[in-house]
Amino acid sequence: MVKFLLWLILLVLCWPLAIVALLAYPLIWLLLLPFRLIGIAVGAVLDLVWSLVTLPARLIRAIGRA
């Protein structure tokens, strides 16, 4: 909602720039999509590594409760 309100303000102040921004937004989103996918993959790998590192402590804790 905030982005839309900012775009409306830009439309009032400088309508050609607002139209260019409206047309450029999907292109920029497509250009940044691979970086988002890489970020998701790196986050998943780091979560996996963290799970493997903390696995012995979780196993010892689980055995201690039993």
PyMOL commands that set and color helices and strands:
alter all, ss='L'
color gray80, all
select helices_A, chain A and resi 2-13+15-65
alter helices_A, ss='H'
color red, helices_A
deselect
rebuild
show_as cartoon
